[in-house]
Amino acid sequence: MNDKEIIAAFEQAEINLLVELRMGNGFHEKEYDKLVEALTVCANEWESRASIPGEVVHTLVGLYDELYNFSLIYDDEESARIKKAAHTTKKLIQRCTKEKGETEPEKAEVIAGLIEKINEDGNFFKKLQNGKGMDEQQFERIYHELKDMIDEVYSWEEIPKVMVNILIDLRELDLFVGQYRDEYKQQEEANKIYDAYERIFSLIFG
């Protein structure tokens, strides 16, 4: 199978599963099995590469976040099944995006500024994970750097995995909202994170 066939099978399986969830029809095990099968083929094909096909990046970046968020909508037993499926899917996505080899120099140069903004004053995502809240000034620098480069990144036929992983981290910002609201009891911080997520979402998914 070539990349186009692999991507077509994966995207169709993803649509079939998510449509059922969106319509309130619950978690379809058979559709999920097809998704796992298709994603396993993707992982087998791409885990040894430094980049992945640009056309699949949107689907790959959003999949775990969408599945996990559906687990918050459905009732107990169904919720647990969706959450478990989301975590299995996440492992396969991580296989697809496992960083390997060197990024092409001209692409590395485009991405370098964004990586620098994420890592300055302590890694932006690690600070969130450690309960330190959202550094709003750092977020603004990350956002504007991403805004300046996103069109160029999306024009590449192959997108370096380091960039794909950054997009995944940014897309999954909303997963911190519940943690800050429920675990840390910081509603204001949760609101800030959600606002940041909405801006990022519209930027990377248009």
trRosetta pair geometry for C-beta under 8 A, 3 or more apart (Angstrom, degrees):
i j d omega theta_ij theta_ji phi_ij phi_ji
1 5 4.4 -125 -161 88 95 127
1 6 5.2 118 132 -58 123 84
1 9 7.9 -31 -160 -1 151 137
1 41 6.9 6 63 179 149 132
1 45 7.8 -81 84 -80 101 141
2 5 5.4 94 54 12 66 102
2 6 7.1 -127 104 -5 33 95
3 6 5.6 -60 -146 39 32 113
3 7 6.0 29 159 -19 69 109
3 45 7.4 164 -97 150 69 145
3 53 5.1 128 178 -49 137 145
4 7 5.9 -56 -145 38 27 109
4 8 6.2 30 156 -22 63 108
5 8 5.7 -52 -145 34 29 113
5 9 6.5 28 157 -17 63 106
6 9 6.1 -60 -154 36 27 108
6 10 6.4 23 152 -16 64 111
6 38 7.5 142 -170 -167 62 80
6 41 5.5 -152 -137 124 100 114
6 42 5.7 137 164 -86 116 69
6 45 5.9 -49 -121 12 166 164
7 10 5.7 -58 -146 40 31 111
7 11 6.0 25 160 -16 68 110
7 42 7.7 86 -85 -101 54 110
7 53 6.4 -77 -67 77 137 144
7 55 6.1 49 -173 97 162 110
7 56 4.7 -125 -125 -77 112 114
8 11 6.1 -57 -141 39 25 105
8 12 6.2 24 160 -18 62 110
9 12 6.1 -58 -147 37 26 109
9 13 6.4 25 156 -18 62 110
9 38 4.5 -164 126 -124 96 115
9 41 7.0 14 84 58 137 148
10 13 5.9 -61 -151 37 28 110
10 14 6.3 28 153 -21 65 108
10 35 7.6 72 -150 -146 60 62
10 38 4.1 170 -92 149 59 119
10 39 6.0 101 -129 -75 107 58
10 41 7.5 -141 -63 65 101 105
10 42 5.5 43 -79 -50 146 129
10 56 6.9 35 80 -139 139 123
10 59 7.0 127 123 121 107 146
11 14 5.5 -52 -146 35 33 114
11 15 6.3 35 155 -20 65 104
11 56 7.3 -130 -58 -122 106 82
11 59 5.4 -103 -105 -96 87 164
12 15 5.8 -52 -148 35 31 111
12 16 6.3 33 154 -22 65 107
12 38 7.8 -174 58 -99 81 163
13 16 5.8 -53 -147 34 30 113
13 17 6.5 25 157 -15 64 107
13 31 6.9 157 -163 -175 71 71
13 34 4.4 -155 -126 121 113 97
13 35 4.1 168 145 -87 116 60
13 37 7.5 -163 -110 58 160 86
13 38 4.5 179 12 11 150 147
13 39 7.7 -124 87 -30 141 84
14 17 6.2 -61 -152 38 28 106
14 18 6.1 13 161 -8 66 116
14 35 6.0 101 -77 -123 53 111
14 38 7.9 -112 -33 84 79 142
14 59 5.7 133 62 -167 170 116
14 63 6.2 -85 -133 -110 126 111
15 18 6.2 -67 -140 45 25 102
15 19 5.9 29 164 -27 66 111
16 19 6.2 -53 -143 29 21 111
16 20 7.1 20 158 -16 56 106
16 28 7.7 -86 141 73 91 141
16 31 4.7 -149 121 -143 107 118
16 34 7.0 3 68 75 141 138
16 35 7.8 -155 63 -58 99 98
17 20 6.3 -65 -164 33 30 109
17 21 6.7 21 149 -13 66 110
17 28 6.4 -147 -123 55 65 100
17 31 4.3 166 -83 134 73 117
17 32 5.7 95 -117 -78 129 60
17 34 7.8 -168 -50 64 105 98
17 35 5.3 -17 -27 -45 145 139
18 21 5.5 -56 -149 40 39 112
18 22 6.0 41 153 -23 71 106
18 66 6.1 -4 -120 143 126 139
18 67 7.8 -96 -93 -76 92 71
18 70 7.8 -150 -132 -52 72 147
19 22 5.7 -53 -144 37 30 112
19 23 6.2 23 158 -14 64 110
20 23 6.1 -62 -146 41 26 106
20 25 4.4 -85 -168 70 78 119
20 26 6.9 -47 151 67 104 45
20 27 7.6 116 111 -118 121 18
20 28 4.9 19 99 -13 172 121
20 31 6.4 155 6 28 142 163
21 24 7.9 46 176 -66 31 20
21 25 7.3 -85 -67 54 22 75
21 26 7.4 -37 -103 145 57 7
21 27 6.8 31 -88 -86 97 58
21 67 7.9 -160 -60 -119 176 58
21 70 4.6 -14 177 -140 136 150
21 74 7.9 -81 -148 -47 91 125
21 82 7.3 103 -120 -118 130 131
25 28 7.2 10 115 -49 110 105
26 74 7.0 101 -119 -127 66 138
26 78 5.6 -97 -139 -134 95 134
27 32 6.8 15 178 -42 91 134
27 74 7.5 -29 -31 -67 100 177
27 78 5.8 168 1 -159 109 85
27 81 5.0 -171 64 108 163 123
27 82 5.2 -148 -80 -72 131 84
27 85 6.8 175 -153 -6 131 152
28 31 4.0 50 96 18 117 113
28 32 6.4 167 90 -16 60 86
29 32 5.5 -59 -148 38 30 113
29 33 6.3 36 154 -24 66 102
30 33 5.6 -48 -149 30 32 113
30 34 6.7 33 151 -18 62 102
31 34 5.7 -52 -155 33 35 113
31 35 6.5 38 147 -21 65 103
32 35 5.4 -52 -151 33 36 115
32 36 6.4 37 152 -19 68 102
32 85 5.4 -72 -148 -137 138 136
33 36 5.7 -51 -148 35 32 111
33 37 6.3 35 152 -21 64 106
34 37 5.6 -53 -148 36 32 114
34 38 6.2 29 154 -16 66 108
35 38 5.9 -57 -146 39 29 108
35 39 6.0 24 157 -15 66 112
35 89 7.1 -19 132 -105 121 113
36 39 5.8 -58 -140 42 27 108
36 40 6.1 34 155 -26 63 106
36 88 6.8 -19 -108 132 118 123
36 89 7.3 -108 -92 -89 76 73
36 92 6.9 -174 -141 -47 66 159
37 40 5.8 -54 -150 31 26 113
37 41 6.9 28 151 -19 60 102
38 41 5.8 -52 -157 31 34 113
38 42 6.7 37 146 -19 64 103
39 42 5.3 -46 -151 33 39 117
39 43 6.3 42 150 -21 67 102
39 89 6.7 34 88 -140 179 75
39 92 4.4 70 135 140 121 143
39 93 7.2 -47 -165 -63 127 62
39 96 7.3 -83 -170 -45 83 129
40 43 5.6 -50 -146 36 33 112
40 44 6.3 36 153 -20 65 104
40 92 6.2 -77 -75 -134 57 126
41 44 5.8 -53 -147 36 30 112
41 45 6.3 24 155 -16 63 112
42 45 5.9 -68 -151 41 26 108
42 46 5.8 -12 168 9 67 120
42 56 7.5 -179 -135 174 132 158
42 60 7.9 -167 162 -96 154 118
42 92 7.6 81 67 161 105 104
42 96 5.3 -2 129 -102 106 122
43 46 6.5 -72 -128 50 22 89
43 47 5.4 31 180 -44 67 112
43 92 5.3 -109 -48 -165 139 76
43 95 3.7 32 -149 106 123 123
43 96 4.9 -88 -94 -63 68 72
44 47 6.9 -27 -114 9 14 109
46 49 5.2 -64 -158 31 60 117
46 52 5.1 31 -155 -107 140 101
46 96 5.1 33 80 -150 129 71
47 95 5.0 -46 -90 169 125 78
47 96 6.5 -85 -73 -102 74 24
47 98 5.3 28 -151 41 87 118
47 100 7.1 97 159 -25 53 144
48 100 6.0 -131 -162 138 31 168
49 52 6.6 126 88 -76 128 59
49 100 6.4 110 83 69 19 123
49 101 7.4 -63 179 29 31 133
49 161 7.7 140 102 -41 77 118
50 99 7.6 31 -141 -163 62 62
50 100 5.6 -121 -84 85 56 72
50 101 3.8 -87 -72 78 110 113
50 102 6.4 -28 -121 67 152 33
50 103 6.2 -176 167 -87 122 48
50 104 7.8 135 109 -28 138 72
50 160 6.2 -30 146 -132 87 80
50 161 6.4 -130 176 5 41 104
51 103 7.6 99 -65 -125 97 72
51 104 7.8 -11 -43 -8 135 103
51 156 8.0 -97 -163 142 141 128
51 158 3.7 80 125 157 136 107
51 159 5.8 161 -160 75 98 26
51 160 4.9 -58 -96 -91 91 41
51 161 6.3 -146 -104 -29 33 71
52 56 6.4 -80 146 67 112 115
52 57 6.9 139 92 -79 108 82
52 60 7.3 6 115 9 153 169
52 96 6.5 43 -94 166 150 96
52 97 7.0 -65 -17 -95 140 67
52 158 6.7 160 75 -155 16 77
52 159 6.3 -27 61 59 70 80
52 161 6.4 80 -11 -82 97 80
52 164 6.2 30 35 -58 118 158
53 56 5.1 70 80 9 97 104
53 57 7.7 -144 101 -35 53 80
53 157 7.0 -44 -142 162 68 69
53 158 6.2 -51 -99 -104 37 66
53 159 7.8 22 127 15 15 83
54 57 5.6 -35 -159 -9 44 121
54 154 6.7 125 -172 -155 124 46
54 156 5.5 161 -72 91 135 69
54 157 5.6 -137 6 -170 118 20
54 158 6.3 -118 -33 -82 85 13
54 159 4.9 106 -96 -27 76 101
56 59 5.6 -63 -168 46 62 110
56 60 5.5 56 140 -23 88 113
57 60 5.8 -64 -143 42 29 109
57 61 5.8 30 162 -24 69 112
57 159 5.4 23 -77 35 142 149
57 164 5.8 -128 -133 -115 102 99
57 167 6.8 39 173 78 111 162
58 61 6.0 -59 -144 35 23 110
58 62 6.4 0 167 -2 61 115
58 205 6.6 108 -143 -116 107 81
59 62 6.6 -76 -150 44 22 97
59 63 6.3 39 160 -54 63 104
60 63 6.1 -40 -146 -2 26 118
60 93 6.1 147 -169 -137 87 102
60 96 6.4 -122 -144 108 134 149
60 97 7.3 144 157 -55 132 115
60 164 6.9 -8 101 -167 130 121
60 168 7.7 -60 128 -81 84 109
61 164 6.8 -135 -78 -164 96 76
61 167 4.8 -52 -123 125 135 112
61 168 5.2 -138 -138 -82 71 66
61 171 5.1 131 159 -18 97 156
61 204 7.3 -106 134 146 157 133
62 65 5.6 -76 -160 50 52 111
62 66 5.5 49 152 -26 89 110
62 171 5.8 -121 -91 -174 61 148
62 205 7.2 62 -70 -89 133 130
63 66 6.0 -62 -149 35 25 107
63 67 6.3 18 161 -13 64 110
63 89 6.1 -125 136 158 116 132
63 93 6.4 -179 66 -80 124 135
64 67 5.9 -60 -147 41 30 108
64 68 6.0 28 159 -19 68 111
64 86 5.8 99 -153 -171 68 88
64 89 5.8 180 -92 103 76 108
64 90 4.6 70 -115 -87 133 87
64 93 6.0 -97 -41 12 116 158
64 168 7.6 47 35 -158 123 107
64 172 6.9 -10 91 -90 111 122
65 68 6.0 -56 -143 38 25 109
65 69 6.3 23 158 -18 62 110
65 171 5.4 -123 -24 137 154 100
65 172 5.1 -145 -83 -95 110 72
65 174 6.7 86 -159 51 116 112
65 175 6.8 -116 -121 -47 84 106
66 69 5.9 -62 -150 38 27 109
66 70 6.6 29 153 -21 64 104
67 70 5.8 -55 -155 31 32 112
67 71 6.9 37 148 -25 63 100
67 82 6.3 -167 -180 177 80 90
67 85 6.2 -121 -173 103 133 97
67 86 3.8 172 116 -99 116 94
67 89 5.9 94 20 43 166 152
68 71 5.6 -50 -160 24 38 116
68 72 7.3 36 146 -19 63 100
68 82 7.9 152 -111 136 24 97
68 83 6.8 59 -129 -120 65 67
68 86 4.5 122 -70 -168 69 158
68 175 6.5 7 113 -103 151 112
69 72 5.7 -49 -159 27 43 114
69 73 7.1 40 146 -21 66 104
69 174 7.4 9 -83 110 122 131
70 73 5.6 -57 -154 31 43 113
70 74 6.5 27 158 -12 75 107
70 82 5.2 -118 102 -175 100 149
71 74 6.5 -57 -139 39 31 101
71 79 4.9 94 -172 -162 69 70
71 80 7.7 103 -154 -63 109 14
71 82 3.9 -168 -86 96 82 111
71 83 4.0 103 -148 -63 155 78
71 86 6.1 -86 -27 -12 133 139
72 79 7.2 81 -81 -139 17 114
72 178 7.3 -139 -114 -75 144 152
73 79 7.8 177 60 -99 42 96
74 78 4.0 -94 155 105 133 115
74 79 4.6 -177 85 -68 88 71
74 82 6.1 114 36 -2 137 142
75 78 5.5 66 61 33 70 107
75 79 6.1 -131 103 -20 21 104
76 79 5.7 -67 -145 32 13 113
76 80 6.5 9 163 -18 58 105
77 80 5.8 -52 -152 31 30 111
77 81 6.7 29 151 -17 63 104
78 81 5.7 -54 -152 35 34 112
78 82 6.4 31 152 -17 67 106
79 82 5.9 -58 -149 37 29 108
79 83 6.2 29 154 -20 66 109
80 83 5.7 -54 -144 37 30 112
80 84 6.3 31 156 -19 64 106
81 84 5.9 -55 -149 36 28 111
81 85 6.3 29 152 -18 63 108
82 85 5.6 -56 -149 38 32 113
82 86 6.2 39 150 -26 66 104
83 86 5.5 -49 -149 30 31 115
83 87 6.7 29 154 -17 63 103
84 87 5.9 -55 -152 35 32 109
84 88 6.6 31 151 -17 65 105
85 88 5.7 -54 -149 37 33 111
85 89 6.2 35 152 -21 66 108
86 89 5.6 -57 -149 38 29 114
86 90 6.3 38 150 -28 64 103
87 90 5.4 -45 -147 27 34 118
87 91 7.0 38 153 -21 61 97
88 91 5.9 -51 -160 28 34 111
88 92 6.9 28 147 -13 64 105
89 92 5.7 -59 -155 38 36 110
89 93 6.3 38 149 -21 70 105
90 93 5.6 -52 -146 36 33 113
90 94 6.3 35 153 -21 65 104
91 94 5.6 -53 -150 34 31 114
91 95 6.8 37 148 -22 62 99
92 95 5.5 -46 -154 29 37 114
92 96 6.7 40 147 -19 64 101
93 96 5.5 -52 -154 34 37 115
93 97 6.2 6 157 3 70 113
93 168 7.4 144 150 -121 130 145
94 97 6.1 -68 -136 53 30 93
94 98 6.3 61 155 -63 65 83
95 98 5.9 -21 -148 -19 30 115
97 161 5.0 153 -163 -155 65 102
97 164 5.1 -137 -128 103 117 125
97 165 5.4 145 158 -70 128 87
97 168 6.9 54 176 -20 179 148
98 161 7.0 -25 78 179 24 156
99 161 4.8 -174 -99 97 65 124
99 162 5.7 55 -113 -70 126 75
99 165 7.0 -52 -54 -17 106 144
100 161 7.0 59 21 20 71 151
102 108 7.8 -39 173 -60 82 139
103 107 5.5 -115 167 89 102 107
103 108 4.2 132 98 -73 115 95
103 111 7.0 -57 158 35 162 142
103 160 4.3 24 -124 -128 109 150
103 162 6.0 -60 -63 18 136 127
104 107 4.6 69 68 17 93 109
104 108 6.6 -165 85 -16 41 89
104 160 7.2 -144 21 -69 79 116
105 108 5.4 -55 -141 35 29 115
105 109 6.4 34 159 -26 64 102
106 109 5.8 -47 -153 26 32 116
106 110 7.1 33 149 -18 60 101
107 110 5.7 -52 -156 32 39 112
107 111 6.3 27 152 -12 70 110
107 156 6.7 58 -108 -105 121 154
107 160 5.4 148 131 -24 136 124
107 163 7.7 -90 167 -27 110 137
108 111 5.9 -64 -146 44 31 106
108 112 6.2 53 153 -51 66 97
108 160 7.4 83 -74 -51 65 170
109 112 5.7 -32 -146 0 29 121
110 113 7.8 -64 171 20 32 98
110 149 5.6 140 176 -150 97 126
110 152 6.0 -135 -149 111 144 135
110 153 6.9 174 132 -73 136 81
111 114 5.6 -65 -166 41 54 112
111 115 6.0 51 144 -23 85 107
111 149 7.6 151 -88 156 44 156
111 153 7.8 88 -80 -97 88 114
111 160 6.7 -80 -36 58 157 135
111 162 6.4 99 157 99 157 115
111 163 5.3 -110 -109 -78 131 103
111 166 7.8 168 -157 5 109 152
112 115 5.8 -59 -149 37 31 110
112 116 6.2 34 154 -23 66 107
113 116 5.5 -55 -151 34 31 116
113 117 6.5 30 153 -19 66 104
113 145 5.2 -158 125 -151 105 122
113 149 7.4 161 61 -41 117 143
114 117 5.8 -54 -150 34 32 110
114 118 6.4 32 152 -19 65 106
114 142 6.9 72 -153 -146 75 70
114 145 4.8 166 -93 130 69 125
114 146 6.0 81 -118 -75 121 70
114 149 6.6 -103 -46 42 121 149
114 163 7.9 67 74 -119 147 83
114 166 6.5 75 134 179 127 163
115 118 5.7 -55 -149 36 32 112
115 119 6.2 15 158 -8 66 115
115 162 7.4 -11 -83 157 127 123
115 166 7.4 -105 -85 -83 72 141
116 119 6.2 -69 -145 45 25 101
116 120 6.2 35 160 -40 66 104
117 120 6.1 -41 -139 13 28 113
117 124 7.9 11 130 -36 70 133
117 138 7.1 150 173 -168 79 75
117 141 4.6 -160 -149 126 118 104
117 142 4.7 168 127 -85 123 62
117 145 4.9 -170 -6 -2 156 155
118 123 6.4 12 147 -147 82 70
118 124 5.0 -92 -154 13 63 116
118 125 7.2 2 -170 -8 107 94
118 142 5.9 77 -77 -109 69 118
118 166 6.9 -118 -59 -132 159 112
119 122 7.9 -114 -174 143 47 10
119 123 5.5 -19 -118 -93 58 71
119 124 7.8 -79 -61 -9 24 81
120 138 6.9 -168 78 -127 93 107
120 141 7.7 -37 51 98 132 153
121 135 6.7 160 105 -157 135 168
121 138 6.0 -124 58 -84 130 130
122 126 6.6 -113 165 77 89 112
122 127 5.4 96 118 -63 117 111
123 126 3.9 66 79 13 111 113
123 127 6.6 -178 87 -16 56 82
124 127 6.1 -59 -157 30 25 111
124 128 6.9 22 150 -15 60 105
124 135 6.5 -114 -126 43 80 113
124 138 5.5 -172 -101 134 106 130
124 139 7.1 127 -150 -78 131 65
124 142 6.3 6 -63 -54 169 149
125 128 5.6 -52 -154 35 38 113
125 129 6.3 39 149 -20 68 105
125 169 5.2 -60 -87 -171 149 128
126 129 5.4 -52 -146 37 36 113
126 130 6.1 26 157 -13 68 110
127 130 5.9 -61 -143 43 28 105
127 132 4.3 -73 -174 63 83 127
127 133 7.4 -43 146 62 101 44
127 134 8.0 122 107 -110 111 31
127 135 6.3 25 101 -18 158 110
128 132 7.1 -84 -72 54 23 78
128 133 7.4 -45 -109 136 59 8
128 134 6.3 27 -94 -84 100 69
128 173 7.8 -86 -154 -137 170 75
128 176 5.2 -50 171 -113 120 156
128 193 7.3 110 -137 -114 123 126
129 176 7.9 -103 -78 -102 48 114
131 184 5.8 164 -141 -96 102 133
132 135 7.9 4 119 -45 108 91
133 180 7.5 91 -108 -124 65 131
133 186 7.0 -104 -95 148 101 159
133 189 4.8 -98 -127 -134 98 131
133 192 7.7 37 -173 68 95 140
134 139 6.1 16 174 -43 106 136
134 189 6.5 155 10 -162 92 85
134 192 5.2 -160 51 117 136 120
134 193 5.3 175 -45 -80 138 78
134 196 6.3 -161 -160 -15 154 154
135 138 3.8 34 107 21 119 119
135 139 6.4 161 89 -21 63 83
136 139 5.4 -51 -147 33 33 115
136 140 6.5 37 154 -23 65 100
136 192 6.7 -82 -83 -169 106 130
137 140 5.8 -49 -153 30 33 112
137 141 6.8 32 150 -17 63 102
138 141 5.7 -54 -153 35 36 111
138 142 6.4 36 150 -18 68 105
139 142 5.6 -56 -149 38 34 112
139 143 6.0 36 154 -24 68 107
139 196 5.4 -67 -166 -128 147 132
140 143 5.6 -52 -143 35 30 114
140 144 6.3 23 161 -14 65 108
141 144 6.3 -58 -145 39 27 104
141 145 6.3 28 155 -19 62 110
142 145 5.9 -61 -149 38 27 111
142 146 6.2 25 155 -17 65 110
142 170 7.9 -173 150 -102 127 117
143 146 5.9 -61 -150 38 27 110
143 147 6.2 30 153 -23 64 108
143 196 7.7 -124 -69 -151 125 86
143 199 6.4 -4 -132 126 135 128
143 200 7.0 -110 -110 -81 92 79
143 203 7.2 -175 -155 -41 84 166
144 147 5.4 -47 -142 33 34 116
144 148 6.5 36 157 -21 63 104
145 148 6.0 -58 -155 33 29 111
145 149 6.7 -4 159 3 63 116
146 149 6.3 -80 -148 48 28 94
146 150 5.6 44 164 -55 72 104
146 170 7.5 102 -106 -108 161 165
146 200 7.7 17 94 -128 161 84
146 203 6.4 76 118 143 118 143
146 204 7.5 -45 166 -68 130 96
147 150 6.3 -32 -128 0 23 115
147 203 6.1 -84 -90 -143 79 129
149 152 5.4 -64 -166 44 62 112
149 153 5.8 62 140 -27 88 104
150 153 5.6 -55 -147 35 34 113
150 154 6.2 28 158 -14 68 108
150 203 6.4 -170 -50 163 167 93
150 204 6.6 -133 -139 -102 135 63
151 154 5.9 -59 -147 41 30 107
151 155 6.5 35 151 -28 63 105
152 155 5.6 -55 -153 27 33 115
152 156 7.5 43 149 -32 61 93
153 156 6.1 -46 -168 10 38 112
153 159 6.3 56 178 -125 89 111
153 163 6.1 -167 -146 179 128 148
156 159 5.4 124 85 -81 122 66
159 163 5.4 -105 172 79 97 124
159 164 5.7 116 113 -59 114 94
160 163 4.9 89 69 6 84 103
160 164 7.2 -152 101 -7 43 87
161 164 5.1 -50 -143 36 43 115
161 165 6.1 44 157 -21 71 102
162 165 6.0 -54 -152 35 28 111
162 166 6.8 31 148 -20 60 104
163 166 5.6 -51 -152 33 36 113
163 167 6.5 37 150 -18 66 103
164 167 5.7 -55 -153 36 33 112
164 168 6.5 36 148 -22 66 103
165 168 5.4 -47 -146 33 35 115
165 169 6.5 39 153 -20 64 101
166 169 5.7 -52 -150 35 33 112
166 170 6.4 29 152 -16 65 107
167 170 5.7 -56 -146 40 31 110
167 171 6.1 33 155 -21 66 107
167 204 5.9 151 -146 -152 100 147
168 171 5.7 -54 -143 37 29 111
168 172 6.2 15 160 -9 64 114
169 172 6.1 -69 -146 45 25 103
169 173 7.7 60 148 -57 57 73
170 173 6.0 -11 -169 -32 40 109
170 200 4.8 -148 169 -173 105 142
170 204 6.6 124 102 -26 129 152
171 200 7.1 -149 -84 128 41 119
171 201 7.1 90 -129 -98 68 73
171 204 6.6 -102 -75 81 92 148
172 175 4.9 -10 177 3 85 121
173 176 6.1 -49 -176 21 51 111
173 177 8.0 67 134 -37 67 90
173 193 6.1 -162 164 -179 97 89
173 196 5.9 -107 161 102 153 103
173 197 4.1 -164 89 -91 113 92
173 200 6.2 98 11 39 142 150
174 177 5.3 -22 -167 -6 57 120
174 193 7.4 145 -109 136 37 98
174 194 6.4 60 -121 -116 80 68
174 197 4.3 101 -64 -153 81 162
175 178 7.2 -47 -170 29 42 101
175 179 7.3 38 141 -12 64 113
176 179 5.2 -63 -154 43 48 117
176 180 5.8 41 154 -19 82 106
176 190 7.8 -161 123 -121 75 66
176 193 5.1 -110 91 -173 111 155
177 180 6.3 -63 -152 38 25 102
177 181 6.1 16 156 -13 64 115
177 190 4.9 86 -160 -163 65 89
177 193 5.3 -165 -84 93 71 118
177 194 4.9 62 -108 -68 131 95
177 197 7.1 -63 -49 -6 119 149
178 181 5.7 -61 -140 43 30 108
178 182 5.5 -3 174 7 71 117
178 183 7.9 65 131 -6 66 94
178 190 7.6 89 -60 -137 15 124
179 182 6.8 -63 -124 50 17 88
179 183 5.0 -24 -166 26 60 124
179 184 6.7 45 141 -3 69 103
180 183 7.2 -32 -76 53 14 86
180 184 4.9 -36 -141 48 48 123
180 186 4.8 -66 179 67 91 101
180 187 7.9 153 127 -86 92 19
180 189 4.7 -120 -178 100 138 107
180 190 4.1 -179 91 -74 110 81
180 193 6.2 135 16 5 149 143
181 184 7.7 49 10 54 13 80
181 185 7.6 29 175 -109 30 26
181 186 7.2 -95 -85 65 32 53
181 187 5.7 56 -124 -103 79 61
181 190 4.0 51 -59 -90 87 164
182 185 7.6 -10 175 -68 12 55
184 189 7.1 -39 100 65 134 139
186 189 3.8 8 135 27 119 120
186 190 6.2 145 96 -23 71 85
187 190 5.4 -54 -148 35 33 116
187 191 6.4 37 153 -22 66 102
188 191 5.7 -52 -154 32 32 113
188 192 6.7 34 148 -20 63 103
189 192 5.6 -50 -151 32 36 114
189 193 6.5 35 151 -19 66 104
190 193 5.8 -55 -150 36 31 111
190 194 6.4 30 153 -19 65 106
191 194 5.7 -56 -147 37 31 110
191 195 6.4 33 154 -20 65 104
192 195 5.8 -55 -151 34 30 111
192 196 6.4 31 151 -19 64 106
193 196 5.6 -55 -151 36 33 113
193 197 6.3 37 149 -23 65 105
194 197 5.4 -50 -147 33 34 116
194 198 6.5 37 154 -22 65 101
195 198 5.8 -51 -151 31 31 112
195 199 6.7 29 152 -16 63 104
196 199 5.9 -58 -154 36 32 109
196 200 6.3 29 152 -16 67 109
197 200 5.7 -59 -148 40 31 110
197 201 6.0 36 154 -27 67 106
198 201 5.6 -48 -143 31 29 115
198 202 6.6 23 160 -13 62 104
199 202 6.3 -58 -151 38 28 104
199 203 6.4 27 151 -20 63 112
200 203 5.5 -63 -150 38 32 113
200 204 6.1 4 166 0 71 111
201 204 6.7 -70 -141 46 22 90
201 205 5.6 -23 177 25 64 119
202 205 6.8 -67 -116 59 19 83
202 206 6.9 57 -179 -117 53 15
203 206 7.6 2 178 -68 14 52
